Amino acid sequence: MTIVKTIEEVRAQVKAWRAQGLTVGLVPTMGYLHEGHQSLIARSVAENDRTVVSDFVNPIQFGPTEDLATYPRDIDRDAALCESTGADLIFHPEAEEMYAPDFCTYVDMDHLTKGLCGKTRPIHFRGVCTVVSKLFHIVQPDRAYFGQKDAQQLAVIRRMVRDLNMPLEIVGCPIIREEDGLAKSSRNTYLSAEERQAALCLSRGLNKGRAAIEAGETDAAKVRQIITEEIEAEPMSRIDYVEIVDWNNLEPVDSTEGSILAAVAVYIGKTRLIDNFIIER
């Protein structure tokens, strides 16, 4: 496995693979990899001849008061995980390699980015769409892999690829959880032991909401209230949002019939965590 830092090096390697008739998968990440990322890499390795992992903390998707400076980074740890999982190349650029000093071109979206995380992170998805679009142009993969934990991001990327006729397949992969149900996240490292325990209110609330739907509850407002009450029962929690939306267009729904995304964002102390489930009835 090789680690490269320049766009030129990535393109040269992918060009050589293409000359051999090999397929290429891409796993975009912001580093500090965990078992969730590892599952994406393993899926790519199984479905493609070669796998590229991008390891880049993208500055333009962070707001001015967010955690860009403190976001965890450990390229040696990441490289060990990538190599053991079968990745072939890590693209680990500096911000200056991805964005020229006078950079002024962005990829934005009007509709799917307005609700959920887009309400409180207004520049986030413009940054995500821009960097992911750049990675697609740099690597030109056959497939790219994204986790369902960032469900809105997955929906946004799929729509961007469809709307802009990008020639690749977007593969969504299941949420990977700790044994006690907490969704794997690089930001879990911010949690104290007490906060880590409190964070279980997210998965507990979602599990109760899912159980209600599976038991026949069709009123989305009632399901939302079930989830909310369970999270609010944890004194250390502060809800950003609890939403039930259509999984295809992310619009709020009144009924749980159809393809439904139940998504939450909750502050535990100063750490903002997200979780969700998707269910079809």
Secondary structure as the mmCIF struct_conf table of DSSP 4:
data_model
#
loop_
_struct_conf.conf_type_id
_struct_conf.id
_struct_conf.beg_label_comp_id
_struct_conf.beg_label_asym_id
_struct_conf.beg_label_seq_id
_struct_conf.end_label_comp_id
_struct_conf.end_label_asym_id
_struct_conf.end_label_seq_id
STRN STRN1 THR A 2 VAL A 4
BEND BEND1 THR A 6 THR A 6
HELX_RH_AL_P HELX_RH_AL_P1 ILE A 7 ALA A 19
TURN_TY1_P TURN_TY1_P1 GLN A 20 GLY A 21
STRN STRN2 VAL A 24 THR A 29
BEND BEND2 GLY A 31 TYR A 32
HELX_RH_AL_P HELX_RH_AL_P2 GLU A 35 GLU A 47
BEND BEND3 ASN A 48 ASP A 49
STRN STRN3 ARG A 50 ASP A 55
HELX_RH_3T_P HELX_RH_3T_P1 PRO A 59 GLN A 61
BEND BEND4 PHE A 62 PHE A 62
TURN_TY1_P TURN_TY1_P2 PRO A 64 THR A 65
BEND BEND5 GLU A 66 ASP A 67
TURN_TY1_P TURN_TY1_P3 LEU A 68 THR A 70
BEND BEND6 TYR A 71 TYR A 71
HELX_RH_AL_P HELX_RH_AL_P3 ILE A 75 THR A 85
TURN_TY1_P TURN_TY1_P4 GLY A 86 GLY A 86
STRN STRN4 LEU A 89 PHE A 91
HELX_RH_AL_P HELX_RH_AL_P4 ALA A 95 MET A 98
BEND BEND7 TYR A 99 TYR A 99
TURN_TY1_P TURN_TY1_P5 PRO A 101 ASP A 102
BEND BEND8 ASP A 110 HIS A 111
TURN_TY1_P TURN_TY1_P6 LEU A 112 THR A 113
BEND BEND9 LYS A 114 GLY A 115
TURN_TY1_P TURN_TY1_P7 LEU A 116 LEU A 116
HELX_RH_AL_P HELX_RH_AL_P5 CYS A 117 THR A 120
TURN_TY1_P TURN_TY1_P8 PRO A 122 ILE A 123
HELX_RH_AL_P HELX_RH_AL_P6 HIS A 124 VAL A 139
BEND BEND10 ASP A 142 ASP A 142
STRN STRN5 ARG A 143 GLY A 147
HELX_RH_3T_P HELX_RH_3T_P2 GLN A 148 ASP A 150
HELX_RH_AL_P HELX_RH_AL_P7 ALA A 151 ASP A 163
TURN_TY1_P TURN_TY1_P9 LEU A 164 ASN A 165
BEND BEND11 PRO A 167 LEU A 168
STRN STRN6 GLU A 169 CYS A 173
HELX_LH_PP_P HELX_LH_PP_P1 PRO A 174 ILE A 176
STRN STRN7 ARG A 177 ARG A 177
TURN_TY1_P TURN_TY1_P10 GLU A 179 ASP A 180
BEND BEND12 GLY A 181 GLY A 181
HELX_LH_PP_P HELX_LH_PP_P2 LEU A 182 LEU A 182
STRN STRN8 ALA A 183 ALA A 183
HELX_LH_PP_P HELX_LH_PP_P3 LYS A 184 LYS A 184
HELX_RH_3T_P HELX_RH_3T_P3 SER A 186 TYR A 190
HELX_RH_AL_P HELX_RH_AL_P8 ALA A 193 ALA A 198
TURN_TY1_P TURN_TY1_P11 ALA A 199 ALA A 199
HELX_RH_AL_P HELX_RH_AL_P9 LEU A 200 GLU A 214
TURN_TY1_P TURN_TY1_P12 ALA A 215 GLY A 216
STRN STRN9 ASP A 219 ASP A 219
HELX_RH_AL_P HELX_RH_AL_P10 ALA A 220 GLU A 232
TURN_TY1_P TURN_TY1_P13 ALA A 233 ALA A 233
BEND BEND13 GLU A 234 GLU A 234
TURN_TY1_P TURN_TY1_P14 PRO A 235 MET A 236
STRN STRN10 SER A 237 ASP A 246
TURN_TY1_P TURN_TY1_P15 TRP A 247 ASN A 249
STRN STRN11 PRO A 252 PRO A 252
BEND BEND14 ASP A 254 ASP A 254
STRN STRN12 SER A 255 SER A 255
BEND BEND15 GLY A 258 GLY A 258
STRN STRN13 SER A 259 ILE A 268
TURN_TY1_P TURN_TY1_P16 GLY A 269 LYS A 270
STRN STRN14 THR A 271 GLU A 280
#
